[in-house]
Amino acid sequence: MKTPHLRRPLRALLVACAMACAGCSELAHGLFAARVPECDGFDVPLATLSVSSRKEMRVRIVGRHVDQDLPFVVEAAKDSFVLVGFTPLGTKSFTLVRRGDDAKDVKIENVTGAVLQIPPRNMMADLLAMSLPSGCAASAEAVATTTLEHWQVSDACLDSRPQQRRIERLPKPGDKPEKGPREEVEVNYDSDAITVSQKQCRYTARYVLQATLPPKKKK
């Protein structure tokens, strides 16, 4: 029979062990949670965007061991790009702010501190890929092709609108002659959604417009 003075230390030890195990479980979940890798994805100067816009959208991203639905707001202009992601409960999850044309000059804040299964930079690359102005309106050809820096953008046109877009990364100077363009992104413009397939990063994202919002008033 255990003496009374030994019961309290034993109980405290059991509680401490339980808390430690719970903490380890939470840490392991954070460290080993499935996530889409951050890609060196499509990028163009923000000045390439034809109009400023602010939209409320929702995306479902499916990749290896990842299937996530994410509401967000994006505000794009010729000198800035702001992306705010939310949790399913509507609380702010992350913010991405880019000023100017340098894709590396991007500030990301993880508001909740939780593991971000979808890197915000990937979403920025998706949105730029699908929002790039099309050459279909000015082309009589079935495919309108545009070259931007080291990217080749080919739009399959119908009634002066893009139906499908393929984006290829062009060889860099000094690459072997046999190394041709490499397809990076495929965008399909459907009536109810825009689907972006990232070939190198191996995920598919389906973007749905929820609402077009008025621009924020500058303070």
C-alpha positions in Angstrom: 0.0 0.0 0.0 1.4 3.4 -1.0 1.8 5.9 1.8 -0.1 9.2 1.4 3.0 11.3 1.2 4.1 9.5 -2.0 0.9 9.9 -3.8 1.2 13.6 -4.6 4.7 13.4 -6.2 3.6 10.3 -8.2 0.5 12.1 -9.4 2.5 15.2 -10.4 5.0 13.0 -12.3 2.2 11.3 -14.3 0.7 14.7 -15.2 4.1 16.0 -16.3 4.6 13.0 -18.5 1.2 13.4 -20.0 1.8 17.0 -20.8 5.2 16.3 -22.3 3.8 13.6 -24.5 1.0 15.9 -25.7 3.6 18.6 -26.5 5.8 16.2 -28.4 2.7 15.0 -30.4 1.8 18.6 -31.3 5.5 19.4 -32.2 5.7 16.2 -34.4 2.4 17.2 -36.1 3.9 20.6 -37.0 7.2 19.3 -38.1 5.9 16.4 -40.3 2.6 17.9 -41.5 2.2 17.5 -45.3 2.8 20.6 -47.2 3.4 21.8 -50.8 7.1 22.8 -51.3 7.8 26.4 -52.1 8.5 26.8 -55.9 10.7 29.0 -57.9 7.6 29.7 -59.9 6.3 32.0 -62.6 6.9 35.7 -62.1 6.6 38.9 -64.1 6.9 42.6 -63.2 3.8 43.9 -61.6 3.7 46.7 -64.2 2.7 43.9 -66.6 -0.8 43.7 -65.0 -3.2 45.8 -67.1 -5.6 46.9 -64.4 -5.7 47.2 -60.6 -8.2 44.9 -58.8 -9.2 43.7 -55.4 -11.0 40.4 -55.2 -12.3 37.9 -52.6 -11.5 34.4 -53.8 -11.4 30.8 -52.7 -8.9 28.2 -53.7 -8.7 24.4 -53.4 -5.1 23.1 -53.7 -4.5 19.4 -54.2 -1.0 17.9 -54.1 0.9 15.0 -52.6 -0.8 14.3 -49.3 -2.3 17.8 -49.4 -5.9 18.8 -50.0 -6.7 22.3 -48.6 -9.5 24.8 -49.2 -8.5 28.4 -48.5 -10.4 31.7 -48.6 -8.4 34.8 -49.4 -8.4 38.4 -50.6 -6.0 39.6 -53.2 -5.3 43.2 -54.2 -3.1 43.7 -57.2 -1.8 46.9 -58.8 1.1 48.0 -61.0 3.2 48.8 -58.0 2.0 46.4 -55.2 0.6 43.0 -54.6 -1.2 42.1 -51.3 -2.5 38.7 -50.4 -4.4 37.9 -47.2 -5.3 34.3 -46.4 -7.9 33.2 -43.9 -8.7 30.0 -41.9 -11.9 28.1 -42.5 -13.3 30.0 -39.5 -12.6 33.3 -41.1 -9.6 34.4 -38.9 -6.5 35.8 -40.6 -4.0 33.1 -41.4 -1.2 34.9 -43.3 -0.3 38.0 -45.2 2.0 38.5 -48.2 3.0 42.0 -49.3 5.1 42.8 -52.4 6.2 46.2 -53.4 7.7 46.8 -56.8 8.9 44.3 -59.4 11.4 42.3 -57.3 9.8 39.0 -56.5 12.4 38.4 -53.8 11.3 41.6 -52.0 8.3 40.0 -50.5 7.2 40.1 -46.8 5.2 37.2 -45.4 3.7 37.1 -42.0 2.4 33.8 -40.5 -0.3 35.3 -38.3 -1.5 32.1 -36.6 2.0 30.5 -36.3 0.5 27.2 -37.6 2.2 25.2 -40.4 1.2 26.8 -43.8 0.5 23.8 -46.1 0.4 26.1 -49.1 3.3 28.6 -49.4 1.9 32.1 -50.0 4.6 32.6 -52.7 3.1 29.7 -54.7 -0.3 31.4 -54.6 1.2 34.6 -55.8 2.8 32.8 -58.7 -0.5 31.1 -59.6 -2.4 34.4 -59.5 0.2 36.2 -61.7 0.1 33.3 -64.2 -3.7 33.4 -64.6 -4.0 37.2 -64.4 -1.4 38.1 -67.1 -3.2 40.0 -69.9 -3.8 37.7 -72.9 -2.8 38.4 -76.5 -6.0 36.7 -77.8 -7.9 40.0 -78.2 -5.3 41.4 -80.6 -4.5 38.1 -82.5 -6.4 36.4 -85.3 -4.5 33.2 -84.7 -5.8 30.2 -82.8 -2.8 30.5 -80.4 -1.4 33.8 -79.2 2.2 33.6 -78.1 4.0 36.2 -76.0 7.6 36.2 -74.7 8.2 37.9 -71.3 11.8 37.8 -70.1 12.6 34.1 -69.7 9.0 32.9 -70.1 7.0 32.0 -73.2 3.2 32.3 -72.7 0.9 30.5 -75.2 -2.8 31.1 -75.1 -5.3 28.9 -77.0 -8.0 31.5 -78.1 -11.7 31.3 -78.7 -13.8 34.4 -79.5 -10.8 36.6 -78.6 -10.6 35.0 -75.1 -8.0 32.6 -73.7 -9.4 29.1 -73.0 -6.1 27.5 -72.0 -2.7 28.9 -71.2 0.7 27.2 -71.2 3.7 28.8 -69.7 7.2 27.5 -70.5 10.5 28.5 -69.0 12.9 29.3 -71.8 16.5 28.1 -71.7 19.0 30.4 -70.1 22.1 31.7 -71.9 24.8 29.0 -71.7 22.3 26.1 -71.5 23.0 23.1 -73.8 21.5 23.5 -77.3 19.3 20.4 -76.9 17.6 21.9 -73.8 14.4 23.4 -75.1 11.6 25.2 -73.3 10.3 23.4 -70.2 6.6 23.6 -69.5 6.0 24.9 -66.0 2.4 26.0 -65.7 -1.0 25.2 -67.4 -4.0 27.4 -66.8 -7.5 26.4 -67.8 -10.2 29.1 -67.9 -13.6 27.5 -67.2 -16.9 29.3 -66.8 -17.0 28.8 -63.0 -13.3 28.6 -62.1 -9.7 28.9 -63.2 -7.5 25.9 -62.7 -3.8 26.2 -62.4 -1.5 23.1 -62.7 2.0 23.5 -61.5 4.0 20.9 -63.4 7.3 21.2 -61.5 5.8 21.7 -58.1 3.2 18.9 -58.7 0.0 20.4 -57.4 -3.3 21.7 -58.9 -5.2 24.7 -57.7 -8.8 25.6 -58.5 -9.5 29.3 -58.0 -13.1 30.6 -57.7 -14.1 34.2 -57.6 -16.4 35.1 -54.6 -16.7 38.8 -55.0 -15.1 41.9 -56.6 -14.3 44.4 -53.9 -13.9 48.2 -54.1 -10.3 49.3 -53.7 -9.2 50.1 -50.2 -9.0 53.8 -49.4 -5.5 55.0 -48.9 -4.9 56.5 -45.5 
